[in-house]
Amino acid sequence: MYVFSSKFVFAAILAVALFEKNRSIIVNLRFLIAELNFNEYEFLLKKNLYFYLGAASTARALSAYLDSLINFTMREYFKHHFPLRSAILSEYADVFAMGVCLLVTILLIIGIKESAILNDILTFTNLAVISTVIIVGLTKSHGHNWNISPNEVHNLTNSTGLIGSGGFFPFGIEGTLAGAATCFYAFVGFDLVATTGEECKNPQRAIPISICLTLIVCSILYCAISSVVTLMVPYYLIDPNAALPEAFRYAGLPLFQYVTGIGALTGITAALLGSLLPLPRVLYAIAADGLIFRCIAWIHPRLQTPIVATIIGGIASAIMALLFDLRQLVEMMSIGTLLAYSIVSMSVLFLRYQPVVDPLLESDEQVIRPTYTDLWMPTQTRPTIFTARIVKYLIACLVVNSFILCAIQINATQNIINKDPTTLTFFILSIVLEIIFTVLIARQPKAQKTLYFETPLVPYVPICSILINCYLILKLSTPTWIRFGVWMFVGFLIYGFYGVWHSSERLSDDDRQPLLPDSRIASDSP
């Protein structure tokens, strides 16, 4: 899947261009990925984690693909000379991946214009390789690979480990869902389209349609290339580190092995640029706001780049690429992204049930009684302070219950099938509570403001999104949770001991606070 790591950049560019007249198809990359709007939750959870891990994982993938073209010489060398004897780290230190991160960091220090031009060239090269792979791969496809019998893999299972039971779902639905939790990484990046709002003549229309087109186009590409690979090679022989080159080698097409390898290198290099390019801008914005040390926001007077932020981001990504393998990095990125998108779903619910008018104009006394006495059928026709507060509590309860429900389903499936009384009781109770919380949220009055594009079927669609994300998050491995927990702990330490006290928003709030209450001023005046 890493061959097409730059596909979201291209699809986003193309989708926006479809709805913008008198504009070039290539929108400058810096406007696509220089995200300017973020909050403090994203600082801890999504932005930094997303770009650090994105850069590290693409550097690791680049190393793996290049290594496959030279018969895995680097891997054997690093295993022998730089082994890492730890259960939570990679099998070996990938010095090449670290060097790639540092090299791209130097390129970004020189300037963004040169980086954007290089990224455009790499993206178009990657698209040409995608088309070639799909067309040539179909000529070497075999339908039998989608219908391998259990007897055919029985002996292989005994000698090589667990490789499933054959068929179209060799690891069953559970295995497919576990893979979906990891492969969610492949769909990260579609939100970059939203950063082009200032570039569009009609962003209310162009951006939503562009996001939908981006997801559709990239889903088709993923399905096409995955189908080609699994039809060319039995699933148990696919190399997870360099799937496409090894697939063409297996099919007896050594020339296309190198073609796909070159395409993978260009695509992953473009993705590496796309991951490292916005990282210093995000660090710059965070530092300028005071959430981290303000010296990080220093701009080089001649290069006009945030050189300190670029160096810090590059070194941090290089260290991650050095110490963690590809699967570990992808799973860490998936858990952070799934949690971030769950927060987005919760935010949709919060905003839809917030009062539109100035809350100071309403009195809690006027709305507490009817809301408390008639929760199932509220008499209010528009959101109030109190109904919004109720929705917040209900959302918190729903999220906790969603994790409990998914945890029971994942870890006690056999007990549910065997109708274990205790497990079945808690499982049914969780389902009932999920339904009750959903109905209670749906009964509350929603904001009547009409937007050109808004999430349909609120609250049901966001709640389904939260439930699915909770399930996918819990399907990730325990070491992934440990690594993510360490990252979050460090983030909270920085935020709690420095950021919260030096934030520009906090300082501005203090500046706006009157020295005396209005009532005191009025009483003291003659």
Secondary structure, DSSP 8 states (H G I E B T S, - for coil): -GGGTTHHHHHHHHHHHHT-TT--S---HHHHH------HHHHHHTHHHHHHHHHHHHHHHHHHHHHHHTTTHHHHHHHHHSB---TTS-SB--HHHHHHHHHHHHHHHH-HHHHHHHHHHHHHHHHHHHHHHHHHHHTT--GGGGS--HHHHHHHHHHH------SSSTTHHHHHHHHHHHHGGGGTTGGGGGGGGGG-SSHHHHHHHHHHHHHHHHHHHHHHHHHHHHHHS-GGG--SSSHHHHHHHHTT-HHHHHHHHHHHHHHHHHHHHHHHTHHHHHHHHHHHHTSS-GGGG---TTT-S-HHHHHHHHHHHHHHHHHS-HHHHHHHHHHHHHHHHHHHHHHHHHHHTS-SS-GGGS-HHHHHHHHHHTSSS---SS--HHHHHHHHHHHHHHHHHHHHHHHHHHHSHHHHHTT-HHHHHHHHHHHHHHHHHHHHHHHS-------SS--SSTTHHHHHHHHHHHHHHHTS-HHHHHHHHHHHHHHHHHIIIIIHHH-HHHHHHHHHS-SS-HHHHHHH--
